[in-house]
Amino acid sequence: MSHSHAIVWMDSREAHVFRFSADDVERQRIRSHNPFRKIHHKAGVIGAGHTHLDHAYFEEIAEALSGVQEWLLTGPGVAKNELARHLEQHLPDLKRTLCGLQTSDHPTDGELLDQARWAFKSIDRMRSNTAATGPAQ
């Protein structure tokens, strides 16, 4: 079945991708091959002490979103921001279909789907109101 909406909850270790319609959902879990580990900066060491997330992880998430027309990205920390930057640089078409980026803790799968369905209903209502009244001048 084809699903045009999706939500991705991710952190540095794994991503939960939910492609859904009004009455159906496909779930996929993707694990990072090189999860982010906190590195403490030591005096006298060159570099800032930061590591970057695994680009193969980002590509797997992007592949899971293939064919989706609109999607949301959520999760704690900076992993979601790094994914958004990666998409902007490497997959701009997928980045354009991103409807929102939100920080969130660890919701249950049901809470995440409820949040996504509510958000897309709101987005669709805003679009229909804009179409009915015409573009703002």
DADA-V528937 format. One record per backbone hydrogen bond with DSSP energy under -0.5 kcal/mol. NH is the residue of the N-H (numbers start at 1). CO is the residue of the C=O. E is the energy in kcal/mol with one decimal. If there is no record, write none. Layout:
NH CO E
NH CO E
//
This chain:
5 20 -1.1
6 70 -1.1
7 18 -2.0
8 72 -2.3
9 16 -2.4
10 8 -0.5
10 74 -2.3
11 14 -2.1
15 30 -2.9
16 9 -3.3
17 15 -0.6
17 28 -3.1
18 7 -2.6
18 16 -0.5
19 17 -0.5
19 26 -2.2
20 5 -2.4
21 24 -2.6
26 19 -3.2
28 17 -2.0
30 15 -2.7
32 13 -2.9
36 12 -0.5
45 42 -1.7
57 54 -0.5
58 54 -1.4
59 55 -2.2
60 56 -2.0
61 57 -1.9
62 58 -2.5
63 59 -2.4
64 60 -1.9
65 61 -0.9
65 62 -0.8
66 63 -1.5
68 65 -2.3
69 4 -1.4
70 4 -2.1
71 97 -1.7
72 6 -1.8
73 100 -2.4
74 8 -3.0
75 102 -1.2
82 78 -2.2
83 79 -2.2
84 80 -2.2
85 81 -2.2
86 82 -2.4
87 83 -2.7
88 84 -2.2
89 85 -1.9
90 86 -2.9
91 86 -0.5
91 87 -1.8
94 91 -0.5
95 91 -2.0
96 92 -2.0
97 93 -0.8
97 94 -0.7
98 95 -1.3
99 71 -3.2
99 97 -0.5
100 71 -0.7
102 73 -2.4
104 75 -0.9
107 105 -0.6
112 108 -2.4
113 109 -2.4
114 110 -2.4
115 111 -2.4
116 112 -2.3
117 113 -2.8
118 114 -2.4
119 115 -2.4
120 116 -2.6
121 117 -2.0
122 118 -2.1
123 119 -2.5
124 120 -2.7
125 121 -2.2
126 122 -2.4
127 123 -2.2
128 124 -2.3
129 125 -2.3
130 126 -2.2
131 127 -2.5
132 128 -2.0
133 129 -1.9
134 130 -1.7
//
